[in-house]
Structure formats: C-alpha cells, structure tokens
Amino acid sequence: METLPKLRKKSFTIVEQAMHEVHGFRSLYQELDDKVRLSGQSPSTLNNYARKLAQLSLHFGKLPQHISEKELNRYLAQLARQSKTPSLSDFKFAVYGLRYCYRLLGMNEKAVKLPQIKHSGKLPVVLNYQECKALFAAPELLKHRVLLSLIYSAGLRAREVSRLQLSDIDSGRMMIHIRQSKYNKDRYVPLSPLILEGLRKYYYACQPVEYLFNGSTPGSPLSVRGMQWALREAVKKCKLQKGITLHTLRHSYATHLLEYGIDIVSIKELLGHERIETTLVYLHVAKPNRSNLFSPFDRLYLPGCPAGGKD
C-alpha cells in the first residue's frame, strides 16, 4: 500500500518550507497566528495546526482550501492507516487543523464534512508508588533526577517545566508559579519540601541561568526532547515495561492525589484543566482505599443515622 512521502529535511522548519514553496501559505499562516492569539489559545495549538497544514500543502503543492474533497479524503485515510491510534495521532491534528482553517476562511461546509475524531476511551498509564521511586532514583545526573521528580511532584506538563524560570520557585510561600500555560492561564501549585531540598542541591551543583533547567547553552531552556531523552534512559535502567511518557508522571500525580483523598475539583485546579470532564478520567484509574469502603445499608441502622432504628 502506498505511504505518504516523507518530506525532505532542510535547515528550516516544515512551516517555513511551506511558506517558500506553496504560494499563499505565508498569508494563511499569518491569519492563523492572528486568530490563535486573539482567541487566547496556547501557542502550541498554532504550532500543531500549522505543521499539519504545512505538510498537507506541501504534499499537494497548494493551499488546503484548493484541495478537492476526494484528494483530502484519500490523504486523511492514508494518515489514519499509518497511525497506530488515530485518536492520538497525526490524523487527529490534521483534522483539527483543517477544521480550524476552514472555519477561519468561512468554509463551514468543508469543516462539517471532515471526519469526526472518535475518542478511544483508553485510560491513562499510571505508575505505582514503587515504580515512581525506582524511576526517580535511576538517572545518573542529579539534574535529571530532580527534573523527573519535579514533574511528578507538581503534576506539570513538559512545556511548563521547560519554561520554568528560577524566579518561579517561591520557597517562602512553598509554591511554584506556572506562567501562561495551556489556555494561557497562570496557576500556582504546592512546592514539595523534599523537592525544594533537591532543587537547592541541583542549583549549587549546576548553577542554572535564568531558566530552572538549562539546555545545551546557559540561559536557554531545556527542550522537551531533552526531557524525553532523560526519561527514556531512566525507564531503560529500571526495566519498566509500561508505555511511559513524561505525561505519565502527570497522570500518576493526579491519580495518587485522588487515592490519598484529595477531591476531584481541587485536582482539576492543580492540573490546570479547563473542564472538569478532563479530570474525571482519573476516577476510573484511581484505586479506592478499600479499608474505608462500606455498604450504605449498614449505616441505615446505626445510632445517629436519620433513619437509624426506625421502621
């Protein structure tokens, strides 16, 4: 079966390549940029949509609005075949990007005809407490041990960690300031005393500049790719068999809080979720504290219960 051709690598990004090779793509990108900024959406939203629209435009050599329905369906079908999980894949972002683009251009009829993304209902991977401890102890570098521990300790997204600056660690109030994250919202999360101790050791050993975790050059942030590498090496060393990503640490944080009795609304705020429905998935993952489980029938006949002792 034919596969979509891989784009040749150049010294510029795929979006820049589309700007050079597809007439009108630069103007389309500018319209997308303006719309995303005015709507207060995350810059990562623009990046995801723009990359997929650029790939599509380069494949056909023309803008999305000039691609026929037949051509588009064939392209999307091939993307879906090449994706292991269509709901979490290039296919999904291609459809979302196209829908956003068509609505921006007033082509609502084309937007409606795009396929619906079916959510698989798959529950997130969560580490148990022993796996967490093994993972955080695995990296050889202090920087990476502190990095992975921090992500879990505050339930942070990878991009949030990348953007963390030294000034965002408030040891006086024992809080971490997360600035302009997803949905362009700030939030505060508790700073663990143990994490603060580790951060201090890391600071004196590595002397980071401006950003909490520097990249290859002082004053530049550690990339998400760099964090992913650190996690992969730790997972290999621990020989963990689960499909673990940086987001697994965030899932584990939320699930463990729920198991410790923290209410779901508080967890929503700590995670920075826009909708409570996003947080509710952890109710299906958390292991209930079975020592506290009981049948409400038994409580009906206890002294002090409103219905206790009465027929």
C-alpha positions in Angstrom: 0.0 0.0 0.0 1.3 3.4 -0.9 2.5 5.5 2.0 2.7 9.3 2.2 6.1 10.6 1.2 8.4 11.9 4.0 9.3 15.5 3.5 13.0 16.2 2.9 14.8 17.7 5.7 16.2 21.2 5.3 17.7 23.8 7.6 14.3 25.4 8.1 11.1 24.1 9.6 8.3 22.5 7.7 6.2 25.6 8.1 9.0 27.8 6.7 9.3 25.3 3.8 5.7 25.6 3.0 6.0 29.4 3.1 8.8 29.2 0.5 7.2 26.5 -1.8 3.4 26.9 -1.6 2.0 30.2 -2.9 -0.2 31.9 -0.3 0.8 29.8 2.7 2.6 32.7 4.4 -0.7 34.7 4.4 -2.7 31.7 5.6 -0.2 31.2 8.5 -0.5 34.9 9.5 -4.3 34.6 9.6 -4.0 31.5 11.8 -1.5 33.2 14.0 -3.8 36.3 14.5 -6.8 34.1 15.2 -5.0 32.0 17.8 -3.6 35.0 19.6 -6.9 36.8 19.7 -8.7 33.8 21.0 -6.2 33.4 23.8 -5.2 29.8 22.8 -1.9 28.3 23.5 1.0 28.9 21.0 1.4 25.1 20.9 -2.1 25.0 19.3 -0.9 27.2 16.4 2.3 25.1 16.1 0.4 21.8 15.9 -2.1 23.1 13.4 0.4 24.9 11.3 2.7 21.9 10.9 -0.1 19.6 9.7 -1.4 22.2 7.3 2.1 22.8 6.0 2.6 19.1 5.5 -0.7 18.8 3.7 0.0 21.9 1.5 3.5 20.6 0.6 2.1 17.2 -0.3 -0.4 18.6 -2.8 1.5 21.8 -3.7 -1.5 24.0 -3.0 -3.4 25.5 -0.1 -5.9 23.4 1.9 -8.9 25.4 0.5 -7.9 24.4 -3.0 -7.7 20.7 -2.3 -10.7 18.6 -3.5 -12.8 16.5 -1.2 -11.7 13.3 -3.0 -8.0 14.2 -2.6 -8.4 15.2 1.0 -10.3 12.0 1.9 -7.6 9.9 0.3 -4.9 11.8 2.2 -6.6 11.5 5.6 -7.5 7.8 5.1 -3.8 7.1 4.4 -2.8 9.1 7.6 -5.3 7.0 9.6 -3.8 3.8 8.2 -0.3 4.8 9.1 -1.3 5.8 12.7 -1.4 3.2 15.4 -4.0 5.1 17.4 -5.9 7.6 15.2 -7.4 9.4 18.1 -3.9 10.4 19.3 -2.0 10.8 16.1 -1.1 12.9 13.1 -4.5 12.1 11.8 -6.2 13.9 14.7 -4.1 17.0 14.4 -4.5 17.1 10.6 -8.3 17.0 11.0 -8.3 19.6 13.8 -6.0 21.9 11.8 -8.2 21.6 8.7 -11.4 22.2 10.6 -9.8 25.3 12.3 -8.5 26.6 8.9 -11.8 26.1 7.1 -13.8 27.9 9.8 -11.3 30.7 9.7 -11.9 31.1 6.0 -15.7 30.9 6.3 -15.8 27.4 4.6 -18.0 25.9 7.2 -19.5 23.3 4.8 -16.0 21.8 4.2 -15.4 21.9 8.0 -18.6 19.9 8.7 -17.6 17.2 6.1 -14.4 16.4 7.9 -14.3 13.1 9.8 -15.2 13.1 13.5 -12.4 12.1 15.9 -13.5 9.2 18.0 -12.0 9.0 21.4 -10.8 5.5 22.2 -11.8 5.7 25.9 -8.4 4.3 26.7 -7.4 5.0 30.3 -4.0 6.7 31.0 -1.0 4.7 32.1 -0.2 5.2 35.8 2.9 4.2 37.8 2.5 2.7 41.2 4.5 4.1 44.2 7.4 1.7 43.9 7.8 2.3 40.2 7.9 6.1 40.8 10.6 5.7 43.4 12.7 3.5 41.2 12.3 5.8 38.2 13.3 8.9 40.2 16.4 7.2 41.6 17.5 5.8 38.2 19.2 8.8 36.4 22.9 9.2 36.8 22.7 13.0 36.6 21.4 15.0 39.6 19.7 17.3 37.1 17.7 14.5 35.6 16.7 13.0 39.0 15.4 16.4 40.1 13.7 17.0 36.8 11.6 13.8 36.8 10.8 14.1 40.4 9.6 17.7 40.0 7.3 16.8 37.1 5.6 14.2 39.2 5.6 16.2 42.4 3.6 19.0 40.9 1.8 17.3 38.0 3.4 19.5 35.4 3.2 19.4 31.6 6.5 19.1 29.8 6.3 22.5 28.3 5.5 24.0 31.6 8.7 22.6 33.0 10.7 23.8 30.0 9.5 27.4 30.6 10.1 27.4 34.4 12.4 30.2 35.5 14.4 30.4 38.7 12.1 33.2 39.9 9.1 30.9 39.6 10.2 28.8 42.6 8.8 30.6 45.7 10.4 28.9 48.6 8.9 31.5 51.0 5.3 30.5 50.2 6.3 27.0 49.1 4.6 27.4 45.7 5.6 27.0 42.1 4.3 29.7 39.7 3.2 28.2 36.3 3.0 31.1 33.8 0.9 31.3 30.7 0.4 27.5 30.3 -2.2 25.8 28.2 -5.3 28.1 27.7 -2.9 31.0 28.5 -3.6 30.7 32.2 -1.3 31.1 35.2 -1.6 28.9 38.3 0.2 28.1 41.5 1.0 24.5 42.7 2.4 23.5 46.0 6.2 23.1 46.2 7.2 19.9 48.0 9.8 20.4 50.8 11.7 17.4 49.6 11.7 18.8 46.0 13.0 22.1 47.4 15.8 20.3 49.1 16.7 18.6 45.8 16.4 21.8 43.8 18.9 23.5 46.2 21.4 20.8 45.7 20.9 20.9 42.0 21.3 24.7 41.9 24.6 24.7 43.8 25.9 21.9 41.6 24.8 23.1 38.2 24.3 26.9 38.6 21.4 27.2 36.1 21.0 30.7 34.5 17.5 32.3 34.1 15.7 29.0 33.4 15.4 26.3 36.1 16.6 23.7 33.7 19.1 24.9 31.0 19.5 23.4 27.6 22.8 22.9 25.9 23.7 26.6 26.4 23.4 28.7 29.6 20.3 30.9 29.5 18.3 28.6 27.2 15.6 26.3 28.4 15.9 22.5 28.3 13.9 21.3 25.4 11.0 18.8 25.7 13.1 16.4 23.5 15.9 16.7 26.1 13.4 15.7 28.9 12.1 12.8 26.9 15.7 11.5 26.4 16.3 11.7 30.2 13.0 9.8 30.8 13.8 7.1 28.3 17.2 6.4 29.8 15.7 6.2 33.3 12.9 3.8 32.1 15.6 1.6 30.4 17.6 1.4 33.6 14.5 0.5 35.6 13.4 -2.0 33.0 9.8 -0.8 33.3 7.5 -2.4 30.7 4.7 0.1 30.7 4.4 2.7 27.9 5.8 5.6 29.9 5.9 9.2 28.7 6.5 12.5 30.5 2.7 12.8 30.7 2.6 9.5 32.6 4.2 11.3 35.6 1.3 13.9 35.5 -1.3 11.1 35.3 0.4 9.4 38.2 0.4 12.6 40.3 -3.4 13.1 39.8 -4.2 9.5 40.4 -2.2 9.3 43.6 -3.7 12.5 44.9 -7.2 11.0 44.4 -6.1 7.9 46.2 -5.0 10.0 49.1 -8.4 11.6 49.4 -8.0 14.9 47.6 -11.2 15.9 45.9 -11.6 16.0 42.2 -12.3 19.7 41.9 -9.0 20.6 43.7 -7.1 18.2 41.4 -8.7 19.9 38.4 -7.3 23.3 39.6 -3.9 21.8 40.4 -3.6 20.3 36.9 -4.9 23.5 35.2 -7.7 21.7 33.4 -10.2 23.8 31.6 -13.1 21.4 32.1 -13.9 19.0 34.9 -14.7 16.3 32.4 -10.9 16.1 31.6 -10.1 15.4 35.2 -12.9 12.9 35.8 -11.0 10.2 33.9 -8.8 9.7 37.0 -11.9 8.4 38.9 -11.6 5.3 36.6 -7.9 4.8 37.3 -7.6 5.5 41.0 -7.5 2.5 43.3 -10.0 3.2 46.1 -8.9 2.9 49.7 -10.7 -0.4 50.4 -10.1 -0.2 54.2 -12.7 2.7 54.2 -15.3 1.0 51.9 -18.6 0.1 53.4 -22.2 -0.7 52.4 -24.6 2.2 52.9 -27.1 -0.4 54.0 -25.1 -1.0 57.2 -25.3 2.7 58.0 -29.1 2.8 57.9 -29.3 1.1 61.3 -26.5 2.9 63.1 -27.5 5.1 66.1 -27.4 8.7 65.0 -28.3 8.0 61.4 -31.5 9.9 60.3 -33.2 6.6 59.6 -31.5 4.6 62.3 -33.6 2.2 64.4 -36.9 3.2 62.7 -39.2 1.0 60.5 
